[in-house]
Amino acid sequence: MKELLSFTSLEGVPLLVLGNKNDVEGAMGEQRLIEAMGLRALKDRMVGCYSISAKNIVNIDVTLKWLNNLKGKKA
């Protein structure tokens, strides 16, 4: 991920991390994802992280709201 985010063409581009399969036992929640991926260290862009289940439609609404709120915002 660090290499990808270092591309100059992606400077300031918001990052959305989705941990799918939260309906499966042992799936990482948002806080564990944030810690495991070091997302708190990213200061140069907006970051969203959600634990979702596409199958059960869990947190899809908050994910879409996060994306919708990006309109007109900068990192």
Number of C-alpha atoms within 10 A of each C-alpha: 7 9 6 9 15 10 9 9 9 12 12 14 15 16 16 14 16 17 17 18 17 20 15 9 7 8 15 17 15 18 13 12 18 18 11 10 13 12 16 9 9 12 10 11 15 15 17 16 18 22 23 24 17 14 10 11 10 17 17 16 11 12 19 10 11 16 13 10 10 12 8 6 8 10 13
